[in-house]
Every structure is written in structure tokens, then in C-alpha cells.
């Protein structure tokens, strides 16, 4: 049973129930309202705490994770940190396969939580992307270790079920009206879970996917991406394109500007993908009708991006148009 390993005790009990705050200063001149769901307030600092908890909990219940099982995942940062946190609490060995885009802050936090790092230094030679190379390393580790469980955030249905059961119901408890939902995409767990909940509730909410320039999730042209957590090099198998009403592509420059404006006007220090969500709302400002209510998922906190998003010198060196 899940309770035998303490999966719903201690720190794990604090996951979810994050604040939903009006962004009145940031959008004070607009005729619509925007509310930000502060997923950074989860104990691991991101929305990934929710699927990490659901995936591990269900694997324990099904007997796929036992006390001597090694948990493995491929992640650019936040999912690895969330899993490291939960596995550390449960006394499980955790190995994460990362690539050079993972921030040093993420790596330090993962190691602090006793997570083991496997770093893929070179992209897949066929696609030129890191994700296939990371997945290949996961498969190699599974063969080497034997008694292990791959959480597989890009294909595990418990990823989106976490948001179906928790994230969207929390928003609907506080907002009687949600006309637009803005959500960044990567594994597509958050947007699918929230969108399915809205559809099953019979609500006419328009679902806006915020994707990175260079991402191929919705058939975009593949290109380089420097920020983890927004976009993907391979279309996730759990994505349901038919649930999405519109896709907004954002540049790295726009993500940075959105982050800086969140700090300056709302005192919210968020990660790059949150800045992208803010940029997407602004891109649609002429299409959002008066009186509309917009919910925006702000996925993670910004202290992990002090050496990138919030470092002017780094931005000048690495971001086009800076």
C-alpha cells in the first residue's frame, strides 16, 4: 500500500493547493482580468511536484516501485528535482538523466536531495536534439540496473491525471468564470489534464498553449532552445492537440521580458516559462474580450534562473535581440 512507504505523509502532504493571485498591476490597463496560479509555491518549487507525486504513488500502489527499486527519469530540471525530493523522503534511489541546458542551480538542488546525475553531453546524432539522447541513456540504465522504474513523464498518463484531479479543480474552486486558460507546454501533462477537466465540466474555456520558438510539439520548425521547461524536441505521446484552441509561440527574449515585468510589477520571481505565459497573454490582448477572466499557470520559481534569465550579462551574450 502507498501508506506503507509514507507517500502521503510529511512533505508530500504539502504538494498542491498553491495560491491563485490576481495580476492587477501587470494588466491594470487591460479590460480583462488575469489570475496567476503560483505553482512555484509547491515544496519543490514547480508544477512538476504534482505529477511526480501521482506517478510515484500509483507505481507504489501497483507494486512497480518497491523499497529497493531505483527510480529513473529524463528531465531538463524541474521534474528531476520533484522526483529527487519525493524519492529522498521515501528512501528510494533516484537517477536523473540531464543535458547541458539544465541549470547549475537545478543540479545543486538535485544533488542536495541525494539524487544522482547522469549527464548526456552530446545531442542525438540523427535529430541533433538532446531529448532522444537522454531517453537512450535511460534505456541503457534500465538494462544495467534491472530493478528500476522509469517514470516517463512524456508518456505516463498519471502526469496529466495529476492536473485533472488537482490543478484545475483548485482554480475552479476560486474562479466562478474562466474564459481563457494559458498554459506552457513541454511534456503536455499540465495542459492536457487541465483541458480535459474543463471539457468534462462542460465549460467553454478557450485553451491557449504557450510553446517555445524552436519546439516541434505542434508541428513548429525545430530550432535551438536555451531555456528548459518550455517546448520539446519530440511530440509528447500524451499530448491531445484537439483540446487546444490556439498555440502561441514565444521567443526567449519575450520570456525574459515577461519574467522581469512579473518581478517589477507583481514582486513575483518566476522561471522562464512563466515569462512566456505572460508574453502570450500580451500577444492576444486584442483578441480577449472585455470582462473576460484569464487563468495563467506560472510553473516554477525564478531563483533557479539567476545565472540566465536574471543575469543581464548572460542575456546580452546568449539571447538574440537583447
ZINORZI-V605720 format. One record per residue. N is the residue number from 1. SS is DSSP state (h for helix, s for strand, l for the rest). PHI is phi in whole degrees, -180 to 180 (* if undefined). Layout:
n = {N;N}
ss = {SS;SS}
phi = {PHI;PHI}
This chain:
n = {1;2;3;4;5;6;7;8;9;10;11;12;13;14;15;16;17;18;19;20;21;22;23;24;25;26;27;28;29;30;31;32;33;34;35;36;37;38;39;40;41;42;43;44;45;46;47;48;49;50;51;52;53;54;55;56;57;58;59;60;61;62;63;64;65;66;67;68;69;70;71;72;73;74;75;76;77;78;79;80;81;82;83;84;85;86;87;88;89;90;91;92;93;94;95;96;97;98;99;100;101;102;103;104;105;106;107;108;109;110;111;112;113;114;115;116;117;118;119;120;121;122;123;124;125;126;127;128;129;130;131;132;133;134;135;136;137;138;139;140;141;142;143;144;145;146;147;148;149;150;151;152;153;154;155;156;157;158;159;160;161;162;163;164;165;166;167;168;169;170;171;172;173;174;175;176;177;178;179;180;181;182;183;184;185;186;187;188;189;190;191;192;193;194;195;196;197;198;199;200;201;202;203;204;205;206;207;208;209;210;211;212;213;214;215;216;217;218;219;220;221;222;223;224;225;226;227;228;229;230;231;232;233;234;235;236;237;238;239;240;241;242;243;244;245;246;247;248;249;250;251;252;253;254;255;256;257;258;259;260;261;262;263;264;265;266;267;268;269;270;271;272;273;274;275;276;277;278;279;280;281;282;283;284;285;286;287;288;289;290;291;292;293;294;295;296;297;298;299;300;301;302;303;304;305;306;307;308;309;310;311;312;313;314;315;316;317;318;319;320;321;322}
ss = {l;h;h;h;h;l;l;l;l;h;h;h;h;h;l;l;l;l;l;s;s;s;l;l;l;l;l;l;l;l;l;l;s;s;s;s;s;s;h;h;h;l;l;l;l;s;l;h;h;h;h;h;h;h;h;h;h;h;h;h;h;l;l;l;l;l;l;l;l;s;s;s;s;s;l;l;l;h;h;h;h;h;h;h;h;h;h;h;h;h;l;l;s;s;s;s;s;s;s;l;l;l;l;h;h;h;h;h;h;h;h;h;l;l;l;s;s;s;s;s;l;l;l;l;l;l;l;l;l;h;h;h;h;h;h;h;h;h;h;h;h;h;h;h;h;l;l;s;s;s;l;l;l;l;l;l;h;h;h;h;h;h;h;h;h;h;h;h;h;h;h;h;h;h;l;l;l;l;l;s;s;s;s;s;l;l;l;l;h;h;h;h;h;h;h;h;h;h;h;h;l;l;l;l;l;s;s;s;s;s;s;s;l;l;l;l;l;l;l;l;l;l;l;l;l;l;l;l;l;l;l;l;l;l;l;l;l;l;l;l;h;h;h;l;l;s;s;s;s;s;l;h;h;h;h;h;h;h;h;h;h;h;h;h;h;h;l;l;l;s;l;h;h;h;h;h;h;h;h;h;h;h;h;l;l;l;l;l;l;l;l;l;s;s;s;s;s;s;l;s;s;l;h;h;h;l;l;l;l;l;l;h;h;h;h;h;h;h;l;l;l;l}
phi = {*;-60;-66;-62;-103;76;-65;-110;-109;51;-57;-61;-70;-92;-74;95;56;-77;-68;-118;-120;-73;-98;-71;-72;-66;-120;-66;-96;-98;-85;-123;-108;-128;-118;-101;-90;-85;-69;-64;-85;-65;-59;-88;85;-158;-65;-68;-58;-65;-66;-59;-64;-64;-65;-67;-58;-69;-69;-68;-63;-84;85;-77;-116;-114;-64;-104;-80;-93;-96;-129;-150;-102;-155;-90;162;-68;-63;-62;-66;-63;-68;-60;-61;-69;-65;-61;-65;-86;77;-99;-72;-132;-122;-119;-97;-122;-133;-61;-77;-65;-70;-63;-62;-61;-62;-64;-67;-62;-66;-60;-94;69;-77;-99;-105;-115;-105;-87;-89;-125;-70;-59;-67;-81;-89;79;-111;-81;-58;-61;-67;-65;-63;-61;-68;-59;-64;-64;-65;-61;-69;-69;-85;87;-84;-146;-133;-93;-69;50;-59;-80;-133;-87;-62;-70;-63;-77;-62;-59;-80;-64;-86;-125;-60;-69;-59;-63;-65;-69;-66;-101;-119;-75;-138;-133;-88;-137;-118;-104;-145;-69;-125;-151;-76;75;-67;-64;-70;-68;-61;-67;-65;-65;-63;-64;-64;-67;-86;74;-91;-88;-56;-86;-99;-111;-88;-106;-119;-87;-60;100;-89;-110;-55;-111;87;-69;-75;-67;-157;-69;-134;-97;-96;-74;90;-137;88;-155;-87;-133;-66;-66;-69;-86;-71;-123;-61;-69;-82;-93;-88;-159;-114;-114;-94;-123;-88;-63;-62;-66;-61;-65;-61;-64;-63;-65;-69;-60;-68;-65;-102;-120;56;-110;-96;-120;-80;-59;-67;-66;-61;-65;-64;-62;-62;-67;-62;-65;-65;-101;-55;-80;-104;-89;-72;-57;82;-69;-114;-113;-107;-123;-82;-104;-70;-151;-86;-93;-66;-81;-118;-64;-90;-129;-54;-99;-111;-59;-65;-62;-61;-62;-80;-114;-111;-64;84;-77}
